[in-house]
Amino acid sequence: MENLTITSPFTILTRREKEVLILMLQGAQVKEISASLELKSNTISTFKKSILSKTGVSNNIELFKLAQEHNIV
């Protein structure tokens, strides 16, 4: 039997995407993340879409479950 390694989809996120991800997983809304990182809300929304796309999920609930599976939370 082959020894398969499961790679976390979170490893492909950029540093800034990871910062946004952590705040999202803590329950912060776009405006709160925007204020915290001193970026525009539109920029945070773009990061959020990119995170969802790169991780292959379609919403925050699926993202949270995936993060749990990979011991991010």
KANORSUL-V242798 format. One record per residue. RES is the residue in three letters. PSI is psi in radians with two decimals (none if undefined). NEAR is the number of other ideal C-beta (glycine too) atoms within 8 Angstrom. Layout:
# KANORSUL-V242798
res->[RES & RES]
psi->[PSI & PSI]
near->[NEAR & NEAR]
This chain:
# KANORSUL-V242798
res->[MET & GLU & ASN & LEU & THR & ILE & THR & SER & PRO & PHE & THR & ILE & LEU & THR & ARG & ARG & GLU & LYS & GLU & VAL & LEU & ILE & LEU & MET & LEU & GLN & GLY & ALA & GLN & VAL & LYS & GLU & ILE & SER & ALA & SER & LEU & GLU & LEU & LYS & SER & ASN & THR & ILE & SER & THR & PHE & LYS & LYS & SER & ILE & LEU & SER & LYS & THR & GLY & VAL & SER & ASN & ASN & ILE & GLU & LEU & PHE & LYS & LEU & ALA & GLN & GLU & HIS & ASN & ILE & VAL]
psi->[2.40 & 2.59 & 1.80 & 2.38 & 2.23 & 2.07 & 2.39 & 2.33 & -0.21 & -0.27 & -0.35 & -0.04 & 2.56 & 2.94 & -0.80 & -0.70 & -0.67 & -0.65 & -0.78 & -0.75 & -0.86 & -0.76 & -0.67 & -0.77 & -0.39 & -0.03 & 0.13 & 2.47 & 2.92 & -0.82 & -0.66 & -0.73 & -0.73 & -0.82 & -0.74 & -0.73 & -0.01 & 0.85 & 2.78 & 2.64 & -0.68 & -0.65 & -0.74 & -0.73 & -0.68 & -0.77 & -0.75 & -0.80 & -0.72 & -0.73 & -0.81 & -0.75 & -0.84 & -0.54 & -0.17 & 0.42 & 2.91 & -0.10 & 3.03 & -0.60 & -0.81 & -0.66 & -0.76 & -0.76 & -0.73 & -0.73 & -0.66 & -0.75 & -0.53 & 0.29 & 0.64 & -0.57 & none]
near->[2 & 3 & 4 & 4 & 4 & 4 & 5 & 7 & 10 & 11 & 6 & 5 & 10 & 5 & 5 & 8 & 12 & 10 & 9 & 14 & 14 & 8 & 12 & 13 & 11 & 6 & 5 & 8 & 6 & 9 & 7 & 9 & 14 & 13 & 7 & 8 & 11 & 5 & 7 & 6 & 8 & 6 & 9 & 14 & 9 & 8 & 11 & 11 & 8 & 9 & 14 & 11 & 7 & 10 & 11 & 6 & 8 & 4 & 7 & 6 & 6 & 9 & 15 & 10 & 8 & 12 & 12 & 9 & 6 & 9 & 5 & 9 & 6]
